[in-house]
Structures are given as C-alpha cells and as structure tokens.
Amino acid sequence: MTDRQAFLLQRVQPAMVGLIDGSLSTLAPIFSVAVVTHKPHYAFIAGVATAFGACDSAAGRQREAAASP
C-alpha cells in the first residue's frame, strides 16, 4: 500500500463518512417536517433545533477528547 492510499483510507475516508452522516442527520428532520406539515416556519424551527443538537453533540465530543489522556 502506498503512502497516498494509506492517507486516503486513514484520513479522507473517515472524514467523508462523517460529513455524509452529519449532513443526513441534519437534513432528514428538516425535510421530514417540511413534507409532513407543508409549513416553512415549522421546517425552520426543526432546522434550528437540529443545529443546536449538532452543536451540543460536537461540544460533547470535544469535552470527551479533552478529558481522555
């Protein structure tokens, strides 16, 4: 395995998986609310709620990373 392949598998691939996972976790509730209610205001509120949830989740991961030796 070349250094380039190792870099792709160890750094780029996990980052892309995390990006896809985060995007899906954020967009799915927004589109679900928009489709079900047909009210843009409710979709906006769902978007704000998912943004707060994502920030809290990221902050929790940072706290855990800082606490581990």
N, C-alpha and C positions, 0 to 999 in steps of 0.2 A: 504494500500500500504506500502510495506516495504521500509526501507531506501535505500536498493540496487536498487529496482525498481525505486524509485524516482530519484536516481543518474543517472541511465541509461536513463530515459526519459528526465531529465533536462540538462544533460551534454553530455553524449555519443551520443545520437541520433542526436541532432543538429550538433555536430562535424562531424559525419559521413555524414550527408546530405550536409554539407558544403564541405567536401572532395570530395564527388561524383560530386557535382555541379562544383567545381573548376576544377576537372580533366576533366570533359566533356567540359567545356568552353575552356580549354587549348588545348585538343587533337582534338576536332572536326575541327577547322580551319586547323590544320596541315595535318590531313588525307584528308580533302577535297581538299586542294591544291595538295597534292601528287597524289591523284587519278585522278584529272582532268588534271594536267599538265604532269605527269609522269617524273618530273624533281626534283631530290632530293634537288638541290640547292634552288629552289623555296619553297619547304617544309621547309627547314632550315630557310629561311628568314621569312616565316609565323610563325615558332616556336619562333624565336627571337622577332617578333612583338607581339605575344600573351604573351610572358614572360614580355615584357615591359608594356603591358596593365595590366597584373595581378599585377605587382609591383605598378603601379600607382593607381590601384583600392584599393589595400591593404593600401597604404600610405594615400589615401583619407579617408578610414575608420578610420585609426589611428588618423588623424587630427580631424575628427568629434568626435571621442570618447574623445580626449583630450580637445576639446572645450566645450563639454557638461558638465554642473555642476553635 
